[in-house]
């Protein structure tokens, strides 16, 4: 029958160098903190997703979204994204309108809808910038632009 020999020192290798154990312990603790943070983010996302109504259709424009949240006054005053791209005055008016709509949502204790307004504005501006036709530059205009004239 074969006998197994025990090592001469039955102590752990960490007993000789406690700094290794401490380093490993701190790494494990940090990993656990990251895991807990990730779990909290996922749990929060799932709770928000469950709390939102499922069958409400999303408004197709920023003005419709404003009206949906009771901001009809600001929806009527807000110029379209295409107008805002073509005119600096309309762009300022749109920015002011969004600011006032945001503040109104906060005052109505509906601050969680501000992000929806911002996303609707972003997507509407992105679609408008693709739709706006820019005039074709002539060769002379390109040359002046390159030279900085």
N, C-alpha and C positions, 0 to 999 in steps of 0.2 A: 504494500500500500504506500502510495506516495504522500509524503508530508509536504505541506506548504510552509514555507519559511516566512515569518513576518519580518518586515523591514526592521532594522535595528532601532529606528526612531519612529514610534507609532504616532507621533505628533504630526499635525498638519504642516504643510510647507509654509502656511501663513503665520505659524507660531514664531518662526524665525524672523519674519519681516512683516510686522503688523501694518506697515504703510501700504503694502500691496492689498491687504484685506480692506483697509479704509478706502483706498482708491476704487476698488471694485464695488464696495458698498455704496459709495457716492455715485458711481456710474449707474448702478441699478436703481438708486433712488431717483436720479434724473430721468431715466427711461420711464419709470413709473409715473412721474409727473407729466411727461409728454403724453403718455397713454391716457391719463386722466383728462388732460386738456382736450385731446382728440375726441374722447368719449363725450365730453361736455358739449363740444361743438356739434357733433353728430346728433346728440340728444336734442339740443336746441333747434337744429334744423328740422328734425322730424316733428317736434312739437309745433313749430311754426307752420309746417306744411299741413299738419292735421287740423290746426285751428282755422285755416283759411277755408272758406266755402268752396265747394268743388264745381257747382253748376252755374256760377255767375260768369257770363261772357266778358272777356276783357275788352275795354273800349279801344277803338281803332286809332284814335288820335289823342293828343294831349288835351285839347279842348273838351272832348267827350269825357275823358278821365276827370278833368276838373269839375265838370257838371255832375258826374257820378258821385263825387265827394262833397257836393254842395257848394262849389266855388264858381257858380254861374257868372257872377260879376267879373271875376278874373278871366274866365274862359272867353267872355265876350270882348274883353279888352286886349287879349293876347293875340298878336299877329301870327300868321302862319310861319313855319320854319323856312319856307321858300322865300317869303317876303323878308325875313330876317337875314337871309344870306345875301339878298340883293340890295338891301338898304341898311345903312348903319343906324339910322334913326329907329327903324323897325326892330333891329337887333337889340338896341338898348331898351326899347319898350317891352320886348319879349323877356329880357333878363329881369327887368323890374317887376313885370307881371308874375314871373316864376318866384321871385323873392317874396312878394306879397302873398302869393298863394301858399308858399311854404310856411310863412309866419302865421297865416290864418289857420292852417292845419294844426300847427303847434298850439295855438290858442284854443282850438276846438278839441284839444286832447286827442288828435288823430295824427300825431307825429310819425307813427309807423307807416303812413302812406306817403311820406315825403320821398322815400326811395323810389316808389312807383312813379311819382311825377318826374323825378330826375331821369329814370330810365326811359320813360316815354319821350321826354324832351331829347335825350341823346339819340334814340332810334329815329325820331322824326327828323332831327337835323341831319343824321347820316343819310337817310333816304332822300332828303331834299338836296343834299350836296351832290348826290349821284345823278339826280334828275335835272339839276340846273345845267343848261347847256352853256359852256364857256365859248366865247368867240375864238375862232382859229387865229393864232398869231401869224403875222406875216414874217417873212424871213428877216426884214429890216428890224422889226420889233424884237425878235429873238437876238439879233446881233447887238442891238442897243442894250438889251438886258445882260448879255454876256460881258460887254465892255463896261457896264455900270453907268451908262449915260442916262 
